[in-house]
Amino acid sequence: MLIGIPREIKNHEYRVGLTPAGARELAANGHTVIVQRDAGAGIGLTDEMYARAGAGIVDTAEEVFRRADMVIKVKEPQPVECAMLRPGQVLFTYLHLAPDPGQTRALLASGATCIAYETVTDARGGLPLLAPMSEVAGRMSIQAGAHALEKAQGGSGVLLGGVPGVKPADVLVIGGGVVGINAARMAMGLHARVTLLDRSLDRLKYLDEIYGDRLTTLYSTHDAIEERLAGSDLIIGAVLIPGAAAPKLVARPQLKLMRPGSVLVDVAIDQGGCFETSKPTTHQDPTYEVDGIVHYCVANMPGGVARTSTFALTNATLPFAVQLANKGARQALLDDAHLLNGLNVHDGKVTYKAVAEVLGYDYAPAARALG
């Protein structure tokens, strides 16, 4: 199989879909890899490194998309990239289709087979290709929030850990999944006072056993969230419904309960965001203010630490990429129910139920769609 790696074109996106080590693994399995020139240059992965790993270097994204049987990316394809996809071609990347009807229409029109990292599952019920970026985003949410709390950034001027004689900041984490746990760990490490809300009693018990009185755990209800808003300096939105739009957990009128200069960091923005006032931002212009509350809603947050993120992501995606290349997409998907859960669009059909429901498409079960 010929695998193509284009350069990412989203704002301040320096990650790349495959490392040189990944290219070498695919080449060792008998496949051909082509990489767009300077695809990894922003994080120190040079064309020479890819060439030494056995990859070919091509000048344009157009050539990558024209030649490749499978395109491996990081972020969802932009409109110009969707237009280059063709029937039967495999796209392996993050998609986040539920809040993006335009991308969904474009992928359906392309006829391509589109596999979303964020809905591939594992035997434990986890999301192994989402987890690495969730770990990064959870940890970054605290450093981004701490920076946004600085007065010069529009925040309230609160230091997360406080100092002797001055109380630390109060951090509220909504969601106890991978993002939430990593956010809580970072906030505790900076000596903030941290409260985490989740609806899984098993998860809350686990976290209580691990962190004891360093972490306050609460069962998540609308009342519990509202009660904590007034006392929180930094709120992390870390909720996830796999493949579906995120629920709105803080409405605009509730912002008035918060102290001016408090900060909301919406890590769920890729899935539409979990605050009513959230809208996607970029690393170039990451924050905005609504009713005196600073919002940080960068849609590709892990791209800010692109080198770490690229290596973490390739570690997770490479075994699946090898499987797809070795067997061909159809057979690989039919052989692995967890990989099959990643199939969101195939041959003009929506094959992921949550996406079909939220966007109003007929749902075609993935195995049936593959024929």
C-alpha positions in Angstrom: 0.0 0.0 0.0 1.1 3.6 -0.6 0.7 5.7 2.5 0.8 9.5 2.2 1.6 12.0 4.9 0.6 15.6 4.1 1.7 18.7 6.0 -1.0 19.9 8.4 -2.5 23.3 7.4 -4.7 24.2 10.4 -3.6 27.4 12.2 -0.5 26.8 14.2 -0.6 23.1 13.7 2.9 21.6 13.7 2.1 18.0 14.5 2.6 15.4 11.7 0.7 12.2 11.2 3.7 9.9 11.2 7.2 10.1 12.7 10.3 8.8 10.8 10.2 5.7 13.0 6.7 5.1 11.9 7.6 5.4 8.3 10.4 2.9 8.8 8.0 0.4 10.4 5.6 0.7 7.4 8.5 0.4 5.0 9.7 -2.7 6.8 6.3 -4.2 6.3 6.7 -3.8 2.5 4.7 -0.5 2.1 5.6 2.7 0.3 5.5 6.0 2.3 5.5 9.5 0.8 5.8 12.6 3.0 5.1 16.2 1.9 8.2 18.3 2.1 8.7 20.0 5.5 5.7 18.1 7.0 7.7 17.6 10.2 10.0 20.6 10.0 8.2 22.6 12.7 9.1 20.0 15.3 12.6 19.1 14.1 11.6 16.0 12.0 13.5 16.8 8.8 13.0 15.5 5.3 16.4 13.8 5.6 15.2 11.9 8.7 12.2 10.6 6.7 14.3 9.8 3.7 16.7 7.7 5.9 13.7 5.9 7.2 12.8 4.9 3.6 10.1 7.5 2.8 9.9 9.4 -0.4 9.6 13.2 -0.2 7.1 15.0 -2.5 6.6 18.7 -2.9 2.8 19.2 -2.6 -0.2 18.0 -0.8 -1.9 17.5 -4.1 0.7 14.8 -5.0 0.2 13.1 -1.6 -3.5 12.9 -2.0 -3.3 12.0 -5.7 -1.0 9.0 -5.2 -1.8 7.7 -1.7 -4.0 4.7 -1.0 -4.2 5.8 2.6 -3.7 9.3 3.9 -2.6 9.6 7.6 -3.1 13.0 9.2 -3.6 14.5 12.6 -6.4 17.1 12.4 -9.6 16.9 10.5 -9.2 17.6 6.8 -9.8 21.2 5.8 -12.1 22.0 2.8 -9.2 22.1 0.3 -8.1 18.7 1.6 -11.6 17.2 1.5 -11.8 18.2 -2.1 -8.7 16.1 -2.9 -10.1 12.9 -1.4 -11.5 10.2 -3.8 -13.7 7.1 -3.7 -12.0 4.1 -2.2 -9.2 6.2 -0.6 -8.6 5.7 3.2 -8.3 8.7 5.5 -7.0 7.9 9.0 -7.1 11.0 11.3 -9.1 12.8 13.9 -12.5 13.9 12.5 -14.8 15.1 15.2 -17.8 15.2 12.8 -20.7 15.7 15.2 -20.3 19.5 15.5 -19.0 19.9 11.9 -21.8 19.4 9.3 -19.7 21.0 6.5 -16.8 18.5 6.9 -19.3 15.6 7.1 -21.0 16.7 3.8 -17.6 17.0 2.1 -16.4 13.6 3.3 -19.6 11.9 2.2 -19.3 13.6 -1.2 -15.7 12.3 -1.6 -16.7 8.6 -1.4 -13.6 8.0 0.8 -13.3 5.6 3.7 -12.8 7.8 6.8 -11.6 6.3 10.0 -11.7 8.6 13.1 -9.0 8.2 15.7 -11.4 9.4 18.4 -13.9 6.6 18.1 -11.5 3.6 17.8 -12.0 1.5 21.0 -10.1 -1.1 23.0 -11.0 -4.2 25.0 -11.4 -2.1 28.2 -13.9 0.2 26.7 -11.3 3.0 26.3 -10.4 5.2 23.4 -6.7 4.4 22.8 -6.1 6.8 19.9 -7.8 9.7 21.7 -6.2 9.0 25.1 -2.7 10.3 24.2 -4.0 13.7 23.1 -6.4 13.7 26.0 -3.5 13.3 28.4 -1.7 16.2 26.7 -4.8 18.4 26.6 -5.6 17.7 30.2 -2.1 18.7 31.3 -2.0 21.7 29.0 -5.4 22.9 30.2 -3.9 23.8 33.6 -0.9 25.7 32.3 -3.1 27.5 29.7 -5.6 28.3 32.5 -2.9 29.5 34.8 -1.6 31.9 32.1 -5.1 33.1 31.3 -5.6 33.9 35.0 -2.7 36.5 34.9 -4.0 40.0 35.0 -2.2 41.0 31.8 -4.2 38.3 30.0 -7.5 39.5 31.3 -7.7 37.2 34.2 -8.3 37.9 37.9 -4.6 38.0 38.8 -4.6 34.8 40.9 -1.7 32.5 41.2 -2.8 28.8 41.1 -0.6 27.7 44.0 -0.9 30.9 46.1 2.0 31.7 48.4 2.5 31.4 52.2 -0.2 33.6 53.8 -2.3 33.8 50.6 -4.8 31.0 49.7 -4.3 29.1 46.4 -6.7 29.2 43.5 -9.8 27.0 43.4 -9.9 24.7 40.3 -13.1 22.9 39.2 -12.7 20.0 36.8 -15.9 18.8 35.2 -15.4 15.2 34.0 -13.2 12.5 35.4 -12.0 10.8 32.3 -8.5 11.0 30.9 -8.6 14.7 30.4 -10.0 15.4 33.8 -7.6 13.2 35.7 -4.6 14.7 34.0 -5.9 18.2 34.6 -6.5 17.5 38.3 -3.1 16.0 38.7 -1.4 19.0 37.2 -3.5 21.4 39.3 -2.7 19.5 42.4 1.0 19.5 41.5 0.8 23.3 41.4 -0.8 23.2 44.9 -4.2 24.5 43.8 -7.3 23.4 45.6 -9.0 21.0 43.2 -12.6 19.7 42.9 -13.5 17.1 40.3 -17.0 16.2 39.3 -18.1 13.0 37.5 -21.2 10.8 37.2 -19.4 7.5 37.7 -19.3 6.6 41.4 -16.7 4.0 40.6 -14.5 6.6 39.1 -15.0 9.0 42.1 -14.2 6.1 44.5 -11.0 5.3 42.5 -9.9 8.9 42.5 -10.6 9.3 46.2 -8.5 6.2 47.0 -5.6 7.5 44.9 -5.6 11.1 46.0 -7.3 11.2 49.3 -7.9 14.7 50.8 -5.8 16.3 48.1 -8.8 16.1 45.8 -12.4 16.8 46.5 -14.7 14.6 44.5 -18.4 15.3 43.9 -21.1 13.6 42.0 -21.9 15.8 39.0 -25.3 17.4 38.8 -26.5 20.7 37.5 -26.8 21.9 41.1 -23.3 20.7 42.0 -21.8 22.6 39.0 -23.8 25.7 39.8 -22.9 25.7 43.5 -19.1 25.5 42.6 -19.1 28.3 40.0 -19.0 31.2 42.4 -15.9 29.9 44.3 -13.9 28.7 41.3 -11.1 30.7 39.7 -10.4 28.2 36.9 -12.9 25.7 35.4 -11.9 22.9 33.1 -14.5 21.4 30.8 -13.4 17.8 30.3 -16.6 15.9 29.3 -16.8 13.5 26.4 -19.6 11.5 24.8 -17.6 9.4 22.2 -18.4 10.7 18.7 -21.3 12.9 19.8 -21.6 16.6 20.6 -20.6 17.6 24.1 -23.4 18.5 26.5 -23.7 22.1 27.5 -23.1 22.2 31.2 -22.7 25.9 32.0 -25.2 28.3 30.5 -24.5 32.0 29.8 -26.6 33.3 32.6 -24.5 31.2 35.0 -21.4 33.2 34.2 -22.8 36.0 36.3 -22.3 33.7 39.3 -18.5 33.7 38.8 -16.0 36.3 39.9 -14.9 38.6 37.0 -11.6 37.4 35.6 -12.2 33.8 36.3 -11.3 31.4 33.4 -13.1 28.7 31.5 -10.9 26.2 29.6 -13.1 24.1 27.3 -11.2 21.0 26.3 -14.3 19.6 24.7 -14.4 22.3 22.0 -13.5 19.7 19.3 -16.9 18.2 20.0 -18.8 21.5 20.1 -17.8 22.5 23.6 -19.4 22.0 27.0 -20.0 25.7 27.9 -22.8 27.5 26.1 -20.5 30.5 25.4 -17.7 28.4 23.9 -16.5 29.0 20.4 -13.4 27.6 18.7 -10.2 29.7 19.0 -6.6 29.2 17.8 -3.2 29.3 19.3 -2.7 32.6 17.6 -5.7 34.2 19.3 -6.6 31.7 22.1 -8.9 33.6 24.5 -11.9 35.9 24.5 -14.1 37.4 27.2 -17.9 37.0 27.8 -19.5 38.8 30.7 -16.2 39.3 32.3 -15.2 35.6 32.1 -12.1 34.6 30.1 -12.7 31.7 27.7 -9.8 29.5 26.4 -11.2 27.3 23.6 -8.3 26.3 21.4 -9.5 23.5 19.1 -6.1 21.8 18.6 -4.7 22.4 22.1 -2.1 19.5 21.9 -0.7 21.3 18.8 0.9 23.8 21.2 3.3 21.1 22.3 3.5 19.5 18.8 6.7 17.5 19.2 5.5 15.7 22.4 2.1 15.2 20.9 3.3 13.8 17.6 5.4 11.1 19.3 2.6 10.2 21.7 0.1 10.0 18.9 2.2 7.9 16.6 2.9 5.4 19.4 -0.8 4.8 19.6 -1.8 5.0 15.9 1.1 3.0 14.3 -0.1 -0.5 15.1 -3.5 0.3 13.5 -1.9 1.9 10.5 0.3 -1.2 10.0 -2.9 -3.4 10.3 -4.7 -1.3 7.7 -1.8 -1.3 5.3 -1.0 -5.1 5.7 -4.6 -6.3 5.3 -6.2 -3.6 3.3 -8.8 -1.3 5.0 -11.8 -3.5 4.4 -10.3 -6.7 5.8 -8.6 -4.9 8.7 -11.9 -3.2 9.7 -13.9 -6.5 9.5 -11.2 -8.4 11.5 -11.0 -5.9 14.4 -14.3 -4.7 16.0 -12.4 -2.0 17.8 -10.9 -0.5 14.7 -14.3 -0.9 13.0 -15.7 1.4 15.6 -13.5 4.1 14.2 -15.2 4.0 10.8 -17.3 7.2 10.6 -17.9 7.6 6.8 -17.7 5.0 4.0 -18.7 5.3 0.4 -21.0 8.2 0.9 -22.7 6.8 4.1 -22.4 7.8 7.7 -21.4 4.7 9.6 -21.2 6.0 13.2 -24.5 6.2 14.9 -23.9 9.2 17.1 -22.8 11.3 14.1 -25.8 10.2 12.1 -28.2 11.1 14.9 -26.9 14.5 15.7 -26.6 15.6 12.0 -29.7 14.0 10.7 -28.3 11.3 8.4 -29.5 7.8 7.8 -27.2 5.5 9.8 -25.5 2.7 8.0 -23.9 0.1 10.4 -20.2 -0.1 9.6 -20.0 -3.8 8.9 -23.0 -3.7 6.6 -21.7 -0.7 4.8 -18.4 -2.5 4.1 -20.4 -5.3 2.4 
